[in-house]
Amino acid sequence: MAKAIMVQGTMSNAGKSILVSALCRIFKQDGYRVAPFKSQNMALNSFITRDGLEMGRAQVTQAEAAGVEPDVRMNPILLKPVHDQGSQVILHGEVLDTITARNYYAMKSKLKPEIMKAYNSLASAFDVIVLEGAGSAAELNLSKDDFVNMGMAKMANAPVLLVGDIDHGGIFAQLYGAVKILPKDEHDMIKALIVNKFRGDMALFDDGVKILENICGKPVAGTVPYLDVDIDDEDSVAERMARKSDAAVLDIAVIFLPHISNFTDFAALEATPGVRVRYVKESYRLGKPDLVIIPGSKSTIFDLLRLRECGIEAGIKQLAHRGVPVIGICGGYQMLGESISDTANTEGGGCVAGMGLLPVTTEFAEEKHRTRVTAAAANTGGILAPLTGARLEGYEIHMGVSALKGDAKPLLTLSNGALDGCQLGSIYGTYLHGFFDSAECRDRILNALAAHAGVSLADTSFDFAAYKERNYDLLAQGVRDALDMDLICRILEEGVNFVQ
């Protein structure tokens, strides 16, 4: 059975996910078979495994850092919010129900055996499990039947590293408050503290470390600097929106939807030299991009109507009529069509007109379509004509069925012979997430855009997979240098019995 160690935080976005990725890579480098685990994840950023099951994207990133295939056992429960008070509940990779938060908490005790089934199965196959908590370790109002933070630590018998975010200020109150407010048995589960996201001269915080150790009665395992690495994080969409790209020759506008999902679809584009990816929330910021992308959404009809109300839809249509290519992914593809009908009441019912840029109608269905596929671009027209024949791999995750009208042309041919997506002129739509991850597909699209704009890209052979591996190694080195890894390894070996 694997040894376990758990990373919990004083708040959301304290950096738990990134630190778990770092520890996974460090333990892998040190020769362990390691896997991540998060009992419950709430995110719209999800992924389909090779066996067609859905899991949180953060655990996929952590699995990549660990050098193992993503496995739904690493994230047995995924909550995908559909409105302010309710979520779709995905258990072991499959949709269980869509319920309100109140009803979900009422059923939590029944889910504990399912979580332990996944955890024990995973732990039997690895040497080390690095667990991640959610939100704050000290949510006292949610402690009953907790299986995410201290409740999970107890279930897995995992010692806890408590992480505080110094970048947001109040690090002493964060860590001291979380440690001291917990009941003694949970207080004793915390074996060390980590100060995360430090900017500036580390030596200036030496006294701070001593103060924390004195007032909290716990060792500080290290102060981690704000690392300049490009690692997917489930909470990173705000940071993506703020990124600047120097010396960009291509400008890509991604429409920021209120319920945007799978925004990691564009990570490969963001990382490509010479390409600027902007996330656009207001119509006046559309500008004159070389490409417009409409991403996926968990609430397609709501988000389409919001685009219509705020003028972004009109802006997209104006750009399209001027010849600017537009690509819709999943929900974005549905929006580009002529109509979206929800007779199954998947998103609250009703029927709305689409943008009318593709000859497609979409009907929502109750059953979610989940699959990994390989495909090749069909005979492609418009500005992206060089895409023809490009091979790619991706995954589908949607609850709609789209039908092409008349002699409308598909965009992709799947390996099983089925057709996907639609194209008309320089307007393109597909259900495949990961569309831009495939190097051949991405390179042909970017080179076609560059040729149309009369510019040239400095690097047309960008290897995104190698780029991610380099960043996992940079992350691991930065965290290894910052933390007392001897202390952390002692905590891992001694477990909950560790005493400083």
SULJO-V320021 format. One record per pair of residues at least 24 apart in sequence whose ideal C-beta (glycine too) atoms are under 10 Angstrom apart, sorted by the first residue. I is the first residue (numbers start at 1). J is the second residue. If there is no record, write none. Layout:
i=(I I)
j=(J J)
This chain:
i=(1 1 1 1 1 1 1 1 2 2 2 2 2 2 2 2 2 2 2 2 2 2 2 2 2 3 3 3 3 3 3 3 3 3 3 3 3 3 3 3 3 3 4 4 4 4 4 4 4 4 4 4 4 4 4 4 4 4 4 4 5 5 5 5 5 5 5 5 5 5 5 5 5 5 5 5 5 5 6 6 6 6 6 6 6 6 6 6 6 6 6 6 6 6 6 6 6 6 6 6 7 7 7 7 7 7 7 7 7 7 7 7 7 8 8 8 8 8 8 8 8 8 8 8 8 8 8 8 8 8 8 8 8 8 9 9 9 9 9 9 9 9 9 9 9 9 9 9 9 9 9 10 10 10 10 10 10 10 10 10 10 10 10 10 10 10 10 10 10 10 10 11 11 11 11 11 11 11 11 11 11 11 12 12 12 12 12 12 12 13 13 13 13 13 13 13 13 13 13 13 14 14 14 14 14 14 14 14 14 14 14 14 14 14 14 14 15 15 15 15 15 15 15 15 15 15 15 15 16 16 16 16 16 16 16 16 16 16 16 16 16 16 16 16 17 17 17 17 17 17 17 17 17 17 17 17 17 17 17 17 18 18 18 18 18 18 18 18 18 18 18 18 18 18 18 18 18 18 19 19 19 19 19 19 19 19 19 19 19 20 20 20 20 20 20 20 20 20 20 20 20 21 21 21 21 21 21 21 21 21 21 21 21 21 21 21 21 21 21 21 22 22 22 22 22 22 22 22 22 22 22 22 22 22 22 22 22 23 23 23 23 23 23 23 23 23 23 23 23 23 23 23 24 24 24 24 24 24 24 24 24 24 24 24 24 24 25 25 25 25 25 25 25 25 25 25 25 25 25 25 25 25 26 26 26 26 26 26 26 26 26 26 26 26 27 27 27 27 27 27 27 27 27 27 27 27 28 28 28 28 28 28 28 29 29 29 29 29 29 30 30 30 30 30 31 32 32 32 32 32 32 33 33 33 33 33 33 33 34 34 34 34 34 34 34 34 34 34 34 35 35 35 35 35 35 35 35 35 35 35 35 35 35 35 35 35 35 35 36 36 36 36 36 36 36 36 36 36 36 36 36 36 36 36 36 36 36 37 37 37 37 37 37 37 37 37 37 37 37 37 37 37 37 37 37 37 38 38 38 38 38 38 38 38 38 38 38 38 38 38 39 39 39 39 39 39 39 39 39 39 39 39 39 39 39 39 39 39 39 39 39 39 39 40 40 40 40 40 40 40 40 40 40 40 40 40 40 40 40 40 41 41 41 41 41 41 41 41 41 41 41 41 42 42 42 42 42 42 42 42 42 42 43 43 43 43 43 43 43 43 43 44 44 44 44 44 44 44 44 44 44 44 44 44 44 44 44 44 44 44 45 45 45 45 45 45 45 45 45 45 45 45 45 45 45 46 46 46 46 46 46 46 46 46 46 46 46 46 46 46 47 47 47 47 47 47 47 47 47 47 48 48 48 48 48 48 48 48 48 48 48 48 48 49 49 49 49 49 49 50 50 50 51 51 51 51 52 52 52 52 52 52 52 52 52 53 53 53 53 53 53 54 54 54 54 54 54 54 54 54 54 54 54 55 55 55 56 56 56 56 57 57 57 57 57 57 57 57 58 58 58 58 58 58 58 59 59 60 60 61 61 61 61 61 61 61 61 62 62 62 62 62 64 64 64 64 64 64 65 65 65 65 65 65 65 65 65 66 66 66 66 67 67 68 68 71 71 71 71 72 72 73 73 73 73 73 73 73 73 74 74 74 74 74 74 75 75 76 76 76 76 76 76 76 76 76 76 77 77 77 77 77 77 77 77 79 79 80 80 80 81 81 81 82 82 82 82 82 82 82 83 83 83 83 83 83 87 88 88 88 90 90 91 91 92 92 93 93 94 94 95 95 95 95 95 98 105 105 105 106 107 108 108 108 108 108 108 108 109 109 109 110 111 111 112 112 112 112 112 112 114 115 115 115 115 115 115 116 116 116 116 119 119 119 119 119 120 120 123 128 129 129 130 130 130 131 131 131 131 133 133 133 133 136 136 136 136 137 137 137 137 137 137 137 137 137 138 138 138 138 138 138 138 138 138 139 140 140 140 143 143 143 146 149 149 149 150 150 150 150 150 150 150 151 153 153 153 153 154 154 154 154 156 156 157 157 157 157 158 158 158 158 158 158 159 159 159 159 159 159 159 159 159 159 159 159 159 159 159 160 160 160 160 160 160 160 160 160 160 160 161 161 161 161 161 161 161 161 161 161 161 161 161 162 162 162 162 162 162 162 162 162 163 163 163 163 163 163 163 163 164 164 164 164 164 164 164 165 165 165 165 166 166 166 166 166 166 166 166 166 166 166 167 167 167 167 167 167 168 171 171 171 171 171 171 171 171 171 172 172 172 172 172 174 175 175 175 175 175 176 176 176 176 176 176 177 178 179 179 179 179 179 180 180 180 187 187 187 188 188 189 190 190 190 191 191 191 191 191 191 191 191 191 191 191 191 191 191 191 192 192 192 192 192 192 192 192 192 192 192 192 192 193 193 193 193 193 193 194 194 194 194 194 194 194 194 194 194 195 195 195 195 195 195 195 196 196 196 196 196 196 196 196 197 197 197 197 197 198 198 198 198 198 198 198 199 199 200 200 202 213 217 218 219 219 219 219 220 220 220 221 221 221 221 221 221 221 221 222 222 222 222 222 222 222 222 222 223 223 224 224 224 224 224 225 225 225 225 226 227 227 227 227 227 227 227 227 228 228 228 228 229 229 229 229 229 229 229 229 229 229 230 230 230 230 230 230 230 230 230 230 231 231 231 231 231 231 232 232 232 232 232 233 234 234 236 236 236 237 237 237 238 240 240 240 240 240 240 240 241 241 241 241 241 242 243 243 243 243 243 244 244 245 245 245 245 245 245 245 245 245 246 246 247 247 247 247 248 248 248 248 248 248 248 248 248 248 249 249 249 249 249 249 249 249 249 249 249 249 249 249 250 250 250 250 250 250 250 250 250 250 250 250 250 250 250 250 251 251 251 251 251 251 251 251 251 251 251 252 252 252 252 252 252 252 252 252 252 252 252 252 253 253 253 253 253 253 253 253 253 253 253 253 253 253 253 253 253 253 253 253 254 254 254 254 254 254 254 254 254 254 254 254 255 255 255 255 255 255 255 255 255 255 255 255 255 255 255 255 255 255 255 256 256 256 256 256 256 256 257 257 257 257 257 257 257 257 257 257 257 257 257 257 257 257 257 258 258 258 258 258 258 258 259 259 259 259 259 259 259 259 259 259 260 260 260 260 260 260 260 260 260 261 261 261 261 261 261 261 261 261 261 261 261 261 262 262 262 262 262 262 262 262 262 262 262 263 263 264 264 264 265 265 265 265 265 265 265 265 265 265 265 265 265 266 266 266 266 266 266 267 267 267 267 267 268 268 268 268 268 268 268 268 268 268 268 268 268 269 269 269 269 269 269 269 269 270 271 271 271 271 271 272 272 272 272 272 272 272 272 272 272 272 273 273 273 273 273 274 274 274 274 274 274 274 274 274 275 275 275 275 275 275 275 280 280 280 281 281 282 282 282 282 283 283 283 283 283 283 283 283 283 284 284 284 285 285 286 286 286 286 286 286 286 286 287 287 288 288 288 289 289 289 289 289 290 290 290 290 290 290 290 290 290 290 291 291 291 291 291 291 291 291 291 291 291 291 291 291 291 292 292 292 292 292 292 292 292 292 292 293 293 293 293 293 293 293 293 293 294 294 294 294 294 294 294 294 294 294 294 294 294 294 295 295 295 295 295 295 295 295 296 296 296 296 296 296 296 296 296 296 296 297 297 297 297 297 297 297 298 298 298 299 299 299 299 300 300 300 300 300 300 300 300 300 300 300 300 300 300 300 300 300 301 301 301 301 301 301 301 301 301 301 301 301 301 301 301 301 302 302 302 303 303 303 303 304 304 304 304 304 304 304 304 304 304 305 305 307 307 308 308 308 308 313 313 313 313 314 316 316 316 317 317 317 320 320 320 320 320 320 321 321 323 323 323 323 323 324 324 324 324 324 325 325 325 325 325 325 325 325 325 325 325 326 326 326 326 326 326 326 326 326 327 327 327 327 327 327 327 327 327 327 327 327 328 328 328 328 328 328 328 328 328 328 328 328 329 329 329 329 329 329 329 329 329 329 329 330 330 330 330 330 330 330 330 330 330 331 331 331 331 331 332 332 333 333 333 333 333 333 333 333 333 333 333 333 333 333 333 334 334 334 334 334 334 334 334 334 334 334 334 335 335 336 336 336 336 336 336 336 336 337 337 337 337 337 337 337 337 337 337 338 338 339 340 340 340 341 342 342 344 344 346 346 347 347 355 357 357 357 357 357 357 357 358 358 358 358 358 358 358 358 358 358 358 358 358 359 359 359 359 359 359 359 359 359 359 360 360 360 360 360 360 360 360 360 361 361 361 361 361 362 362 362 362 362 363 363 363 363 364 364 364 364 365 365 365 365 366 367 367 368 368 368 368 368 369 369 369 369 369 369 369 370 370 370 370 370 371 371 371 371 371 371 372 372 372 372 372 373 373 373 373 373 373 373 373 373 374 374 374 374 374 374 375 375 375 375 375 375 375 375 375 375 375 375 375 375 375 376 376 376 376 376 376 377 377 377 377 377 377 377 377 377 377 377 377 377 378 378 378 378 378 378 378 378 378 379 379 379 379 379 380 380 380 380 380 380 380 380 380 381 381 381 381 381 381 381 382 382 382 382 382 382 382 382 383 383 383 383 383 383 383 383 383 384 384 384 384 384 384 384 384 384 384 384 385 385 385 385 386 386 386 386 386 386 386 387 387 387 387 387 387 387 387 387 387 387 388 389 389 389 390 390 390 390 390 390 390 390 391 391 391 391 391 392 392 392 392 392 392 392 392 392 392 392 393 393 393 393 393 393 394 394 394 394 394 394 394 394 394 394 394 395 395 395 395 396 396 396 396 396 396 397 397 397 398 398 400 401 402 402 411 412 426 436 437 437 437 438 439 439 439)
j=(120 123 124 125 126 127 129 157 32 33 34 35 37 119 120 122 123 124 125 126 127 128 129 130 156 27 32 34 123 126 127 128 129 157 158 159 489 491 492 493 494 495 37 119 123 126 128 129 130 131 152 153 155 156 157 158 159 492 495 496 128 129 130 131 153 156 158 159 160 161 191 192 488 489 491 492 493 495 37 38 129 130 131 132 133 137 149 150 152 153 156 157 158 159 160 161 162 189 190 191 36 38 130 131 132 133 137 158 160 161 162 163 194 131 132 133 134 135 136 137 138 148 149 150 152 153 158 160 161 162 163 178 189 190 132 133 134 135 136 137 138 149 161 162 163 164 165 174 178 194 196 135 136 137 138 162 163 164 165 168 170 171 173 174 175 176 177 178 179 193 196 135 136 137 138 163 164 165 168 170 174 178 42 134 135 136 165 234 235 135 165 167 168 197 233 234 235 236 238 239 133 135 136 137 162 163 164 165 166 167 168 174 194 196 197 235 163 164 165 167 194 196 197 224 226 227 233 235 58 131 132 133 134 135 137 161 162 163 165 194 196 233 234 235 41 43 56 57 58 59 61 62 132 134 231 232 233 234 235 236 58 61 62 65 163 196 197 224 227 229 231 232 233 234 235 236 475 479 62 130 132 161 163 194 196 224 475 479 483 58 59 61 62 65 66 130 131 132 133 161 163 58 59 61 62 63 64 65 66 130 132 229 231 232 233 471 472 475 476 479 62 65 130 224 227 229 231 472 474 475 476 477 478 479 480 482 483 62 65 66 128 130 132 161 475 476 479 480 483 485 488 492 61 62 63 64 65 66 67 68 128 129 130 472 475 476 62 64 65 66 67 231 469 471 472 473 474 475 476 477 479 480 65 66 130 475 476 477 479 480 483 485 488 489 65 66 126 127 128 129 130 476 485 488 489 492 65 66 67 68 128 472 476 67 472 473 476 477 480 128 476 480 485 489 127 66 126 127 128 130 492 66 67 68 125 126 127 128 62 63 65 66 67 68 126 127 128 129 130 59 62 63 66 68 69 70 71 73 74 122 123 125 126 127 128 129 130 131 60 61 62 63 64 65 66 68 70 71 74 75 122 126 128 129 130 131 132 62 71 73 74 75 76 115 118 119 122 123 126 129 130 131 132 152 156 158 62 74 75 76 77 78 130 131 132 133 134 148 152 234 74 75 76 77 111 112 114 115 116 118 119 131 132 133 134 146 147 148 149 151 152 155 156 75 76 77 78 79 89 104 108 111 115 133 134 146 147 148 149 152 74 75 76 77 78 79 80 90 132 134 148 234 77 78 79 80 81 87 134 135 148 234 75 78 79 80 81 234 235 261 262 78 79 80 81 82 87 88 234 237 257 259 260 261 262 263 296 297 298 299 78 80 232 233 234 235 236 237 260 261 262 263 264 265 296 75 78 80 90 93 234 261 262 264 296 298 370 395 397 433 72 75 78 262 264 372 395 397 433 434 72 93 369 370 371 372 373 394 395 396 397 433 434 73 74 93 370 372 395 371 372 395 93 370 371 372 93 94 369 370 371 372 395 396 397 78 90 92 93 94 370 78 80 88 90 92 93 94 95 368 370 395 397 90 92 93 80 90 132 234 232 233 234 261 262 263 264 433 132 232 233 234 235 236 264 132 234 232 264 231 232 233 234 264 267 468 472 130 132 231 232 472 231 232 465 468 469 472 130 231 468 469 471 472 473 475 476 126 128 130 472 469 472 125 126 118 121 122 125 118 122 117 118 119 120 121 122 123 125 118 119 122 129 131 132 118 132 111 114 115 116 117 118 119 121 122 147 104 108 111 114 115 118 147 148 104 134 259 261 298 259 298 299 259 298 299 302 346 347 348 259 298 299 302 347 348 298 298 368 399 368 370 115 118 117 118 118 370 368 370 366 367 368 370 399 346 142 144 145 145 145 142 144 145 146 147 148 151 144 145 147 145 145 147 145 146 147 151 152 155 147 147 148 151 152 155 156 147 152 155 156 147 152 155 156 158 155 156 156 492 156 158 158 161 492 155 156 158 160 160 161 162 163 174 177 178 181 162 163 178 179 181 182 186 189 190 162 174 177 178 179 180 181 182 186 178 181 182 183 182 183 186 186 182 186 189 182 183 185 186 187 189 190 186 186 189 190 496 185 186 189 496 495 496 189 495 496 497 189 191 491 492 495 496 188 189 190 191 192 488 490 491 492 493 494 495 496 497 498 186 187 188 189 190 191 192 193 218 491 496 190 191 192 193 194 218 221 222 483 487 488 491 492 189 190 191 192 193 194 216 218 221 192 193 194 195 196 197 221 224 193 194 195 196 197 212 220 195 196 197 198 195 196 197 198 199 200 205 208 223 224 226 195 196 197 198 199 226 197 195 196 197 198 205 208 211 212 223 208 211 212 215 216 212 212 215 216 218 220 211 212 215 216 217 218 216 216 212 215 216 217 218 215 216 217 216 217 218 496 499 496 216 217 218 218 219 221 487 488 490 491 492 494 495 496 497 498 499 500 218 219 220 221 222 483 484 487 488 490 491 498 500 218 219 220 221 222 223 220 221 222 223 224 479 482 483 484 488 220 221 222 223 224 225 482 222 223 224 225 226 227 479 482 223 224 225 226 227 222 223 224 225 226 227 482 225 226 225 226 482 500 500 500 484 487 491 500 483 484 487 482 483 484 485 486 487 488 491 479 480 481 482 483 484 485 487 488 482 483 478 479 481 482 483 478 479 481 482 478 471 474 475 477 478 479 481 482 471 474 475 478 470 471 472 473 474 475 476 477 478 479 267 270 271 467 468 470 471 472 474 475 267 468 471 472 474 475 263 264 267 468 471 264 263 264 263 264 267 263 264 279 279 264 266 267 270 277 278 279 277 278 279 280 281 279 270 276 277 278 279 276 278 270 271 272 273 274 275 276 277 278 274 276 273 274 276 458 272 273 274 275 276 277 278 290 455 457 273 274 275 276 290 446 449 450 453 454 455 456 457 458 274 275 276 277 289 290 291 445 446 447 449 450 452 453 455 457 275 276 277 278 287 288 289 290 291 449 453 276 277 278 289 290 291 292 293 327 436 445 446 449 277 278 279 280 285 286 287 288 289 290 291 292 293 294 312 315 316 319 324 326 278 279 280 289 291 292 293 294 295 327 329 332 279 280 281 286 292 293 294 295 297 303 307 312 313 315 316 326 328 332 335 280 281 282 285 295 303 312 281 294 295 296 297 298 299 300 302 303 304 306 307 312 331 332 335 297 298 299 302 303 306 307 296 297 298 299 300 302 303 306 331 347 294 295 296 297 298 299 303 331 332 295 296 297 298 299 300 303 329 330 331 397 398 433 295 296 297 298 329 330 331 395 397 433 434 295 296 433 434 437 293 295 296 329 330 332 394 432 433 434 435 436 437 293 295 329 435 436 437 436 437 464 467 468 434 435 436 437 438 439 441 442 462 464 465 467 468 293 436 437 442 445 446 462 464 436 462 464 467 468 471 436 442 443 446 457 458 459 460 462 464 467 457 458 459 460 462 446 450 455 456 457 458 459 460 462 442 446 449 450 457 459 462 312 315 316 310 312 310 311 312 315 307 310 311 312 313 314 315 316 318 311 312 315 312 315 311 312 314 315 316 318 319 324 315 319 319 322 324 319 324 325 326 449 324 325 383 446 448 449 450 452 453 455 319 324 325 326 327 383 384 426 428 445 446 448 449 452 453 316 319 320 324 325 326 327 328 332 427 325 326 327 328 329 332 428 435 436 326 327 328 329 330 331 332 333 334 335 336 355 357 429 327 328 329 330 331 332 333 433 328 329 330 331 332 333 334 397 398 431 433 329 330 331 332 334 335 347 331 347 399 331 346 347 348 330 331 332 333 334 335 340 342 346 347 352 354 362 364 398 399 400 331 334 335 340 341 342 346 347 348 349 350 351 352 354 362 364 347 348 352 331 332 335 347 331 332 334 335 336 340 352 353 354 355 350 352 335 355 335 352 353 355 354 355 356 357 355 355 357 427 355 356 357 355 357 424 425 426 427 357 425 382 383 425 426 452 383 426 427 449 452 382 383 384 425 426 427 428 445 448 449 452 355 357 358 382 425 426 427 428 429 384 411 421 423 426 427 428 429 430 435 436 445 354 355 357 358 360 421 422 427 428 429 430 431 394 421 428 429 430 431 432 433 434 435 436 396 397 398 400 429 430 431 432 433 435 362 398 399 400 431 429 430 358 360 362 398 400 402 411 420 421 422 428 429 430 431 432 358 360 361 362 363 364 398 400 401 402 429 431 362 429 360 362 402 422 424 427 428 429 361 362 400 402 403 404 405 408 422 429 362 405 363 364 400 402 400 399 400 399 400 399 400 399 400 427 422 424 425 426 427 428 429 402 404 405 408 411 421 422 423 424 425 427 428 429 403 404 405 406 407 408 409 422 424 427 402 403 404 405 408 421 422 424 429 401 402 403 404 405 398 400 401 402 403 400 401 402 403 398 399 400 401 398 399 400 401 399 399 401 396 397 398 399 400 396 397 398 399 400 401 431 395 396 397 398 399 395 396 397 414 416 431 396 397 432 433 434 412 414 415 416 418 420 431 432 434 412 414 415 416 432 438 411 412 413 414 415 416 418 419 420 421 430 432 435 438 441 412 413 414 415 440 441 410 411 412 413 421 423 428 430 435 440 441 444 445 409 410 411 412 413 419 420 421 423 409 410 411 413 423 409 411 412 423 426 428 444 445 448 409 423 424 425 426 427 428 423 424 425 426 427 428 448 452 425 426 428 445 448 449 451 452 453 411 423 426 427 428 441 444 445 448 449 452 423 426 444 448 443 444 445 447 448 449 451 411 412 423 428 440 441 443 444 445 447 448 444 413 440 444 438 439 440 441 442 443 444 445 415 438 439 440 441 430 432 434 435 436 437 438 439 440 441 442 432 434 435 437 438 441 420 430 431 432 433 434 435 436 437 438 441 431 432 433 434 420 430 431 432 433 434 431 432 433 431 433 431 431 429 431 435 441 452 464 464 465 468 464 463 464 465)
